[in-house]
Amino acid sequence: MKYYSELLKLGLFTKEDINQLAGNQDTAKSILRRALHNGYIERIRHNYYAVKSLETGQAIPNRFAIGSKINSSAYISHHTAFEYYGMTNQVFSTVYISSAMKFKDFFHDGVKYKYLSSKQNFGIIKPASHIKVTDMERTILDNIKDFTKIGGLEELLRCLSMVTVADEEKLLSYLAEYKNQFLYQKVGYILSHFENIKLSQAFFSLCKQMIGKSKRYFYDGIQSESPKYYSEWQLFAPGDLLKLLDEGGDAIV
């Protein structure tokens, strides 16, 4: 195909990208029609296409690239970011995508691409062509903040157990951006269980200074589980957090 090498460079593209490539809309429509018919490309969703390998017949861009280029503000986040860094025990069938621009969730090749609203634009990196993903520090915070909605507590703990180091200055800088006292409580309580992340006592002291005076429950429903009160975090939480990993259970239903 005449334009295959150009499509290969694009990897993922829209009709507008093909219009620029071809120079006019009629030629662009012809390129798309023939490429789809001959199996050179596949439709990911409305007006979103991926180039396919001529050897395998599979889309060349992976799930991380597909999620990153749904729109100009999209980036991989939450559990999917941990997956990108290889810090998960399981690969979810959902790709979590944070974006300032809303889009409808969609399925492609057995994978659900799920929209998460985001107004934050910090801690986003481009480690590879076509891929935007939260850095490790932002990934840690997002997963702690939203663990009741994404993955659950046990999965969060398993991911954190694989983290070998985090930049505590970045963590504190990002925490300040969230302006969320409850997040300081959750972050301090959870990360104090993970010596593998190598955070200093100064980090935890600064978190304690930011938690305010409110006593909170770690998650909804914990009241029925006889939680322990941690005065340093003003938090009602599981008495033996890491025991969840040994039991293979999850405190979140």
LINDASUL-V27032 format. One record per residue. RES is the residue in one small letter. SS is DSSP state (h for helix, s for strand, l for the rest). Layout:
res = {RES:RES}
ss = {SS:SS}
This chain:
res = {m:k:y:y:s:e:l:l:k:l:g:l:f:t:k:e:d:i:n:q:l:a:g:n:q:d:t:a:k:s:i:l:r:r:a:l:h:n:g:y:i:e:r:i:r:h:n:y:y:a:v:k:s:l:e:t:g:q:a:i:p:n:r:f:a:i:g:s:k:i:n:s:s:a:y:i:s:h:h:t:a:f:e:y:y:g:m:t:n:q:v:f:s:t:v:y:i:s:s:a:m:k:f:k:d:f:f:h:d:g:v:k:y:k:y:l:s:s:k:q:n:f:g:i:i:k:p:a:s:h:i:k:v:t:d:m:e:r:t:i:l:d:n:i:k:d:f:t:k:i:g:g:l:e:e:l:l:r:c:l:s:m:v:t:v:a:d:e:e:k:l:l:s:y:l:a:e:y:k:n:q:f:l:y:q:k:v:g:y:i:l:s:h:f:e:n:i:k:l:s:q:a:f:f:s:l:c:k:q:m:i:g:k:s:k:r:y:f:y:d:g:i:q:s:e:s:p:k:y:y:s:e:w:q:l:f:a:p:g:d:l:l:k:l:l:d:e:g:g:d:a:i:v}
ss = {l:l:l:h:h:h:h:h:h:h:l:s:s:l:h:h:h:h:h:h:h:h:l:l:h:h:h:h:h:h:h:h:h:h:h:h:h:l:l:l:s:s:s:s:s:l:l:s:s:s:s:s:l:l:l:l:l:l:s:l:l:l:h:h:h:h:h:h:l:l:l:l:l:l:s:s:l:h:h:h:h:h:h:h:l:l:l:l:l:l:l:l:l:s:s:s:s:s:s:l:l:l:l:l:l:s:s:s:l:l:s:s:s:s:s:s:s:l:l:l:l:l:l:s:s:s:s:s:l:l:s:s:s:s:l:h:h:h:h:h:h:h:h:h:h:l:l:l:l:l:l:l:h:h:h:h:h:h:h:h:l:l:l:l:l:l:l:h:h:h:h:h:h:h:h:h:h:h:l:l:h:h:h:h:h:h:h:h:h:h:h:l:l:l:h:h:h:l:l:l:h:h:h:h:h:h:h:h:h:l:l:l:l:l:l:s:s:l:l:l:l:h:h:h:h:l:l:s:s:s:l:l:l:l:s:s:s:l:l:l:l:l:h:h:h:h:h:l:l:l:l:l:l}
